[in-house]
Amino acid sequence: MAGVRKLLRAAVVVPLLLVTGACRSEGAEPVAPASSAPPPVPESALPSSALPAPTGDPATRAAATVARLSDEDLAGQVLMPYAYGSAATEVDKIAAGGNQQLAGVNTPAEMIAKYRLGGLILVSFTAGDPTSDTNPTTNVENPEQVRKLTAGLQQASAALPVQAPLMIGTDQEYGVVTRITEGVTMMPSAMAFGAAAQPSLTEGAWRAAGEELAAMGVTVDFAPVADTLGPQGSGVIGSRSYGADPAVNSAQVAAAVRGLQSAGVAASLKHFPGHGHTTGDSHDELPVIAQSRAKWEKEDLPPFKAGIGAGAGVVMSGHLDLQAVDKGTAATFSHKVMTDVLRGELKFTGVAISDAMNMAPAKKWPAGEAAVRALNAGNDMLLMPPDIRAARDGILDGLKSGSLKRERLTEAVTRILTLKFTTAQKTQPELSVVGSEQHRQAVTALDAASITVLKGRCTGSLVTGPVTVTAPGSRETARANLVRALQDAGVTVQAAGGTVVHLVGYGDGLADLNADAGVTVMMDNPGLLGSAKSPTLIATYSSSKLSLTALAAVIAGKAKAPGRSPVAVPGLPRSACVK
């Protein structure tokens, strides 16, 4: 999704501000589930899946399942809210309070049971007051905890009449939007993949990511970002995009889809019909896609076409005003965009899911009315409704009044169940694959291919003598990681003096540059390098440990910098070393 900034402020992973490792508040007592819920099962005893792997054709099984479901079952299946707590059946008082506000229940498992939910999204956020930085709680702490949580969620889903797996999603884009950070193999941002421009490496790295997500019980990843950056839209999506070239992006998106889905995790293309040429932020307003129809089809559409052609299971609708198709209407609520274009022209047959329904453009109507409007437009699943009960009841009221046809709802649920049964056919990997050496090697190859020298020498060591590594205070972890990587590469690092290697990253500006730096490194969108005066300018597009290790090898002269910036930087070539 675009990010749900206000709700998930802490979940957007800015280097050194990682909150996805937050745990229960100290001293908080666990809250027992309500008596109406199924009795809790010790999560250590839970199987990896509470339901046997489905057999037979997924679409046939989905159609047969839908035929026996009640209206309440159908309404629940199209909802994918979030819940508070890092366990399915036992949470602390803070998380319970948040769940009571959301859904009138204490635990995630009770929420699934009460609303017969089709899915749940794992996030990191603050319970009670989503805009507050106090009393943090999270769904994700580490791989072991996530696997226990997802097993518990599946146990709750197994008790529902639908008898289908729960769809468990998360925003694991890597780069600045990464929900699960501890213990996983950290890939760089999408822009690093674009700089490497090697789809085979992209596919391999995303296969590794998919295997790790599958091992933790995640069934759909809200990635890859298929947005193509325009000259004015870079600040909104930035390094979450593969870059500014629709053809290059298309190859990258298709490779990411193939990699993820080969591991049994559904890929989700976002933010359809394209957030890269907008200047507004869809959390707060309705951004405008102002290109002509011809330019939109040339600039924004190709990566979505490529992802659909590669078999993407999910497309996420953006709260975006595609004026050339349906002026003034957010795509999420536009039949012309979500049905006529996505289904009719692009022939997409998978699950269309809305971006978060608690974002400003979706809150134009009450939750129930917004749910019906989004379904009627062509969305199959509704992400993060601001009022779960109102959304569910709005759907049921729509069926009674005729404003929502039952055929439309059954069509949506059939698609959802087909995807669930498809992903469930894959055997869940052992948790030991998470952070494995094989995965590290796949991502290391990608990182090494992405490092870009935009100014400076292309052979030999880029520094002479000892170095000092500096960075804004918020980047201490990245600074320390680069120090260690440089030392391992044979470079002498000291507390002061010598050549200054200065790191900047996501959210940094002119004031964060170091005028004394001999080497300036941008760990995000490289645009800031256009204002840096250092004789050597390098982009890594990422602050991950593996990216900084690849950077150290280039600085030490032990590796070349084969990357080429996928976005233009004023005054600089795409690469000083690659044509």
C-alpha positions in Angstrom: 0.0 0.0 0.0 1.1 3.6 -0.3 2.0 3.2 3.4 -0.8 4.5 5.7 1.7 7.0 7.1 -0.3 8.3 10.0 -1.4 4.8 11.2 1.9 3.1 10.5 4.3 5.9 11.1 6.6 3.7 13.1 6.3 0.8 10.6 7.9 2.6 7.7 11.5 1.5 8.2 13.8 4.5 8.0 17.4 3.5 8.6 18.2 3.3 12.4 14.6 4.0 13.3 13.4 0.4 13.3 10.4 -0.3 15.5 9.5 -3.7 14.1 11.5 -5.3 16.9 9.3 -3.6 19.5 7.8 -6.1 22.0 5.1 -6.1 24.6 5.2 -3.2 27.1 7.2 -4.1 30.2 5.0 -5.3 33.0 1.9 -5.6 30.9 -0.3 -8.5 31.9 -1.7 -10.9 29.3 -5.4 -10.6 28.6 -7.4 -13.8 28.2 -9.6 -14.2 25.2 -13.4 -13.7 25.5 -15.4 -16.7 26.4 -17.2 -16.6 23.1 -14.0 -17.4 21.2 -12.6 -20.9 20.7 -10.4 -22.0 23.6 -6.8 -20.9 23.1 -4.2 -23.4 21.9 -0.6 -23.1 23.1 1.1 -21.6 20.1 4.2 -23.7 20.6 1.9 -26.7 19.8 0.3 -25.2 16.7 1.0 -26.8 13.4 2.3 -24.6 10.5 -1.2 -24.7 9.0 -4.4 -25.5 10.8 -5.9 -26.9 7.6 -4.7 -29.7 5.4 -3.2 -28.6 2.1 -6.0 -28.3 -0.4 -6.2 -30.7 -3.3 -7.9 -30.4 -6.6 -8.3 -27.4 -8.9 -8.3 -24.2 -6.7 -10.9 -22.5 -8.8 -13.3 -25.5 -8.8 -12.9 -25.8 -5.0 -13.4 -22.1 -4.6 -16.7 -22.1 -6.5 -18.0 -25.1 -4.5 -17.1 -23.4 -1.3 -18.7 -20.1 -2.2 -22.0 -21.9 -3.1 -22.5 -23.0 0.5 -21.5 -19.8 2.3 -23.9 -17.4 4.1 -24.0 -13.7 3.5 -22.1 -13.1 6.7 -19.4 -15.5 5.6 -19.1 -13.8 2.3 -19.0 -10.3 3.8 -16.2 -11.4 6.2 -14.1 -13.0 3.4 -13.6 -9.6 1.6 -12.2 -7.9 4.7 -8.5 -7.7 5.6 -8.1 -5.5 8.7 -5.1 -5.2 11.0 -5.2 -6.3 14.7 -3.1 -5.4 17.7 -0.8 -7.9 19.3 2.2 -10.2 18.6 0.2 -13.4 19.4 -3.1 -14.8 18.1 -4.8 -15.7 21.4 -3.0 -13.9 24.2 -2.1 -10.2 24.1 -1.2 -7.6 26.7 -3.7 -5.0 28.0 -2.5 -2.3 25.6 -3.1 -4.5 22.6 -6.4 -5.7 23.9 -7.5 -2.1 24.4 -6.6 -1.4 20.8 -8.5 -4.4 19.6 -11.5 -3.4 21.6 -11.6 0.0 19.9 -11.2 -1.6 16.5 -13.6 -4.5 16.7 -14.9 -5.1 20.3 -12.6 -8.0 20.9 -9.4 -8.7 22.8 -7.3 -10.7 20.5 -6.6 -11.2 16.8 -8.1 -14.7 16.9 -11.3 -13.4 18.3 -11.5 -10.7 15.6 -11.2 -13.5 12.9 -13.9 -15.5 14.6 -16.3 -12.6 15.2 -16.2 -11.2 11.7 -15.4 -14.4 9.8 -12.4 -12.6 8.2 -10.8 -13.6 5.0 -7.5 -12.0 5.8 -5.3 -10.0 8.2 -2.4 -7.7 7.5 0.7 -7.8 9.8 2.0 -4.3 10.6 4.0 -2.4 13.2 2.2 0.4 14.9 1.0 2.0 18.2 -2.0 0.6 20.1 -4.7 2.9 21.3 -3.7 6.1 19.6 -2.3 5.4 16.2 -0.6 8.8 15.9 1.2 8.5 19.3 4.7 7.3 19.9 3.9 5.9 23.4 3.0 2.3 24.3 4.3 0.7 21.1 3.1 -2.7 20.2 3.7 -4.8 17.0 2.6 -7.8 15.1 6.2 -8.6 14.2 9.2 -9.1 16.3 11.3 -11.9 14.8 10.8 -14.9 12.5 10.0 -17.4 15.3 7.3 -15.1 16.8 5.8 -14.3 13.4 5.5 -18.0 12.5 3.8 -18.7 15.8 1.5 -15.8 15.3 0.5 -16.8 11.8 0.0 -20.4 12.9 -2.4 -19.1 15.6 -4.2 -17.0 13.1 -4.7 -20.0 10.8 -6.0 -22.0 13.8 -8.6 -19.4 14.3 -9.5 -19.4 10.6 -9.8 -23.2 10.6 -12.9 -22.9 12.9 -14.8 -20.7 10.4 -17.5 -22.2 8.1 -15.5 -21.3 5.0 -12.8 -23.9 5.9 -10.2 -22.1 3.9 -6.8 -20.7 4.9 -6.5 -17.1 6.1 -4.9 -14.7 3.7 -2.0 -13.2 5.7 -0.4 -10.2 4.1 2.3 -7.6 5.0 4.2 -4.8 3.3 7.6 -6.4 2.9 8.9 -4.2 0.0 12.4 -3.9 1.6 14.1 -0.6 1.7 12.2 2.1 3.5 9.0 0.0 3.8 10.0 -3.2 5.6 7.8 -4.7 8.3 9.9 -7.8 9.4 13.5 -6.8 9.9 15.0 -8.9 12.6 16.7 -12.1 11.4 15.6 -11.9 7.8 17.8 -11.5 4.8 17.5 -7.8 4.2 17.2 -6.9 0.5 17.9 -3.3 -0.7 15.2 -1.0 -2.0 13.5 -1.5 -5.4 15.7 1.3 -6.8 18.8 -0.7 -6.1 17.3 -3.5 -8.3 16.7 -0.9 -11.0 20.3 0.2 -10.8 21.6 -3.4 -11.2 19.1 -3.9 -14.1 19.6 -7.7 -14.0 16.3 -9.4 -13.9 17.8 -12.8 -13.2 19.4 -11.5 -10.0 16.0 -9.8 -9.1 14.2 -13.1 -9.5 16.7 -15.0 -7.4 16.6 -12.4 -4.6 12.8 -12.2 -4.5 12.6 -16.0 -4.5 14.8 -16.0 -1.4 12.5 -13.3 0.1 9.4 -15.3 -0.8 10.8 -18.4 0.8 11.5 -16.5 4.0 8.0 -15.0 4.1 6.4 -18.4 3.4 8.4 -19.9 6.2 7.0 -17.3 8.6 3.4 -18.0 7.4 2.9 -14.9 5.2 0.8 -15.7 2.1 0.7 -12.4 0.2 3.4 -9.7 0.1 2.2 -6.2 -0.9 5.1 -5.9 -3.3 6.5 -5.2 -5.8 5.8 -1.5 -6.4 5.0 -1.1 -10.1 5.0 2.7 -10.1 7.2 4.4 -12.7 8.8 7.6 -11.4 8.1 10.9 -13.2 10.1 14.1 -12.8 7.7 15.5 -10.2 6.6 12.3 -8.5 9.9 11.0 -7.2 9.3 12.5 -3.7 6.1 10.5 -3.1 7.3 7.0 -4.0 11.0 7.5 -4.3 13.3 4.5 -3.8 10.3 2.2 -3.5 10.1 2.3 -7.3 12.5 0.5 -9.6 13.1 3.8 -11.5 12.0 6.1 -14.2 12.2 3.8 -17.3 8.9 1.9 -17.9 10.7 -0.8 -19.9 13.4 -1.4 -17.2 10.7 -1.3 -14.5 8.6 -3.8 -16.5 11.4 -6.4 -16.5 12.1 -5.8 -12.8 8.5 -6.1 -11.8 7.9 -9.3 -13.8 11.1 -10.9 -12.3 10.0 -9.9 -8.7 6.6 -11.5 -9.3 8.1 -14.7 -10.7 10.5 -14.9 -7.7 8.0 -14.3 -5.0 5.3 -16.6 -6.5 7.7 -19.5 -7.1 8.1 -19.6 -3.3 4.3 -19.8 -2.9 3.7 -16.2 -1.8 1.3 -14.1 -3.9 2.8 -10.9 -5.3 0.7 -7.7 -5.3 1.3 -5.0 -7.9 0.9 -1.5 -6.5 -0.3 1.2 -6.7 -2.6 0.8 -9.7 -3.0 2.8 -11.9 0.4 4.3 -11.0 1.6 6.6 -8.2 4.9 7.7 -9.7 3.7 10.7 -11.7 1.8 12.3 -8.8 2.8 15.0 -6.5 0.2 14.5 -3.8 0.3 11.9 -1.0 -2.8 9.6 -1.0 -2.7 9.4 2.7 -3.9 13.0 3.0 -5.5 13.9 -0.3 -6.5 12.5 -3.7 -3.4 12.8 -5.9 -3.9 13.5 -9.6 -2.5 11.5 -12.5 -2.6 14.3 -15.1 -1.0 12.7 -18.1 -3.0 12.2 -21.3 -4.4 8.7 -21.8 -1.6 8.0 -24.4 1.2 9.2 -22.0 -0.3 7.2 -19.1 -0.4 4.1 -21.2 3.2 4.7 -22.2 4.7 5.7 -18.9 2.7 4.1 -16.1 0.9 1.1 -17.5 3.8 -1.1 -18.8 5.0 -2.4 -15.4 1.5 -3.4 -14.4 1.0 -5.2 -17.7 4.3 -7.0 -17.2 3.4 -8.0 -13.7 0.0 -9.3 -14.8 1.7 -11.2 -17.6 4.0 -12.8 -15.1 1.0 -14.1 -13.2 0.7 -11.7 -10.3 -2.0 -12.9 -7.9 -3.0 -9.5 -6.6 -3.3 -5.9 -7.8 -3.7 -3.1 -5.3 -5.8 -0.2 -6.3 -4.5 3.3 -5.4 -6.5 6.2 -4.1 -5.5 8.1 -7.3 -7.4 10.3 -9.7 -6.6 9.0 -13.2 -8.1 12.0 -15.0 -7.8 10.6 -18.5 -10.1 7.7 -17.6 -12.4 8.9 -14.7 -11.7 12.4 -13.6 -12.4 13.3 -10.0 -12.8 9.7 -8.8 -10.3 7.7 -6.9 -9.3 4.6 -8.8 -10.3 2.5 -5.8 -13.9 3.6 -6.4 -13.8 3.8 -10.2 -15.6 1.1 -12.2 -13.9 2.5 -15.3 -10.4 1.9 -13.8 -10.9 -1.2 -11.7 -13.2 -3.1 -14.1 -13.1 -1.6 -17.6 -9.3 -1.2 -17.6 -7.9 -3.7 -15.1 -10.3 -6.5 -16.0 -11.4 -5.7 -19.5 -8.3 -4.3 -21.1 -5.5 -5.8 -19.0 -7.3 -9.2 -18.6 -6.4 -9.4 -14.9 -8.2 -12.4 -13.3 -6.7 -12.4 -9.8 -7.6 -10.6 -6.6 -8.0 -6.8 -6.7 -7.4 -5.3 -3.2 -7.9 -1.7 -2.2 -5.2 0.4 -0.7 -5.9 1.1 3.0 -9.5 2.2 3.5 -8.5 4.4 6.4 -6.7 6.8 4.1 -8.2 10.2 3.4 -9.7 9.6 -0.1 -11.4 6.5 1.1 -12.9 8.2 4.2 -15.0 10.5 2.0 -17.9 8.2 2.8 -18.9 6.2 6.0 -17.1 2.9 6.2 -20.1 0.8 5.1 -20.8 2.9 2.1 -17.1 3.1 1.1 -16.9 -0.7 1.3 -19.9 -1.2 -1.1 -18.5 1.5 -3.5 -15.1 -0.2 -3.6 -16.6 -3.6 -4.2 -18.9 -2.3 -6.9 -15.9 -0.6 -8.6 -14.2 -4.0 -8.9 -12.2 -4.5 -5.8 -12.4 -8.0 -4.3 -10.9 -7.3 -0.9 -10.9 -4.3 1.3 -7.7 -3.5 3.2 -7.7 -2.0 6.7 -11.3 -0.7 6.9 -11.4 2.1 9.6 -14.5 0.5 11.2 -14.7 -3.3 10.8 -18.2 -3.7 12.0 -19.5 -0.8 9.9 -17.8 -2.2 6.8 -19.2 -5.6 7.4 -22.7 -4.3 8.1 -22.6 -2.0 5.1 -21.9 -5.0 2.9 -24.8 -6.9 4.4 -27.1 -3.9 4.1 -26.0 -3.5 0.5 -27.1 -7.1 -0.2 -30.5 -6.4 1.3 -31.1 -3.2 -0.5 -29.7 -4.3 -3.8 -27.0 -1.6 -3.9 -24.5 -4.5 -3.9 -25.4 -7.5 -6.0 -24.8 -10.9 -4.5 -23.2 -12.0 -7.8 -20.5 -9.3 -7.4 -19.8 -10.4 -3.8 -19.6 -14.1 -4.7 -17.3 -13.2 -7.7 -15.0 -11.4 -5.3 -14.9 -14.2 -2.7 -14.4 -16.8 -5.5 -11.3 -15.0 -6.6 -10.1 -14.7 -3.0 -10.6 -18.4 -2.3 -9.0 -19.4 -5.5 -5.9 -17.5 -4.6 -5.9 -18.9 -1.0 -6.2 -22.5 -2.3 -3.5 -21.9 -4.8 -0.9 -20.5 -2.4 -1.8 -23.3 0.1 -0.7 -25.9 -2.3 2.9 -25.1 -1.7 4.5 -26.8 1.3 5.6 -24.3 4.0 9.4 -24.1 4.2 11.2 -24.7 7.5 12.0 -21.6 9.5 15.7 -22.5 9.1 15.6 -21.0 5.6 15.2 -17.5 7.1 18.5 -15.7 6.9 20.2 -18.7 5.3 23.6 -18.5 3.6 22.0 -19.4 0.3 19.6 -16.4 0.6 22.5 -14.1 1.7 24.4 -15.0 -1.4 21.5 -14.3 -3.7 21.0 -10.8 -2.2 24.7 -10.2 -2.0 25.0 -10.6 -5.7 22.2 -8.1 -6.3 23.7 -5.6 -3.9 27.1 -5.9 -5.6 25.5 -5.2 -9.0 23.7 -2.1 -7.8 26.5 0.1 -6.4 26.8 3.2 -8.6 29.6 5.7 -8.8 28.1 8.9 -10.2 31.4 10.9 -9.8 34.9 9.7 -9.2 37.4 7.0 -10.1 36.2 3.7 -11.6 39.2 1.5 -10.8 41.4 1.0 -7.8 40.8 2.2 -4.3 38.6 5.3 -4.1 40.4 6.5 -1.0 44.1 7.0 -0.1 45.2 6.2 3.4 42.9 6.1 6.5 39.3 7.2 6.5 36.8 8.6 8.9 33.1 7.6 8.5 30.5 10.2 9.3 26.7 10.4 9.2 23.8 12.3 10.7 23.0 11.1 14.2 20.1 9.0 13.1 22.3 6.8 10.9 24.7 5.4 13.6 23.9 1.8 12.8 24.6 2.3 9.2 27.8 4.2 10.0 29.0 1.4 12.4 28.2 -1.3 9.8 30.2 0.5 7.1 33.1 1.0 9.5 33.2 -2.8 10.1 32.8 -3.5 6.4 35.7 -1.2 5.5 37.9 -2.7 8.1 37.1 -6.2 6.8 38.0 -4.9 3.3 41.4 -3.8 4.6 40.7 0.0 4.9 42.1 1.7 7.9 39.3 3.5 9.8 40.0 6.1 12.5 38.0 8.4 14.7 39.1 11.6 12.9 41.3 12.7 10.0 42.0 11.1 6.7 39.4 10.9 4.0 35.9 11.5 5.2 33.3 9.1 3.9 29.9 10.6 4.7 26.6 8.7 4.6 23.1 10.2 4.0 19.8 8.4 3.6 16.1 8.5 3.5 14.7 11.9 4.6 18.0 13.7 4.7 18.5 17.1 3.1 21.1 19.7 2.3 21.8 20.3 6.0 22.8 16.7 6.4 25.6 16.9 3.8 29.2 17.1 5.0 31.2 19.8 3.1 34.5 18.1 4.2 33.6 14.7 2.8 35.9 13.2 0.2 33.2 10.6 -0.5 29.5 11.1 -0.1 27.2 8.1 -0.2 23.5 8.2 -0.7 21.6 5.2 0.8 18.3 6.1 -0.9 17.1 8.0 -3.9 20.3 9.6 -5.2 18.9 13.0 -6.0 20.6 14.6 -3.0 24.0 13.8 -4.6 23.3 16.6 -7.1 24.0 19.1 -4.3 27.0 17.3 -2.8 30.5 18.8 -3.6 32.6 15.7 -2.8 35.0 14.5 -5.5 33.5 11.0 -5.2 29.7 10.4 -5.2 28.2 7.0 -4.7 24.7 5.6 -4.5 23.8 2.4 -2.7 20.0 3.1 -2.6 20.0 1.1 0.7 21.4 1.1 4.2 21.2 -2.6 4.7 24.3 -4.4 6.0 24.8 -6.3 2.7 24.6 -3.1 0.7 27.2 -1.4 2.9 29.4 -4.5 2.6 29.2 -4.1 -1.2 30.0 -0.4 -0.9 33.1 -1.1 1.2 34.4 -3.5 -1.5 34.1 -0.7 -4.1 35.7 1.9 -1.9 38.6 -0.5 -1.1 39.1 -1.1 -4.8 38.2 -4.8 -4.5 35.1 -4.5 -6.7 33.8 -2.4 -9.5 30.6 -0.3 -9.4 28.5 -1.8 -12.2 25.2 0.0 -11.2 23.6 2.8 -13.2 21.2 5.2 -11.5 17.6 4.4 -12.6 16.6 8.1 -12.1 18.3 11.2 -13.4 20.3 13.3 -10.9 20.7 17.0 -12.0 24.3 17.7 -13.1 25.5 14.1 -12.9 25.6 11.1 -15.3 23.7 8.0 -14.5 27.1 6.4 -13.9 30.7 7.7 -14.2 31.8 4.1 -14.9 29.0 2.5 -17.0 27.8 3.8 -20.4 
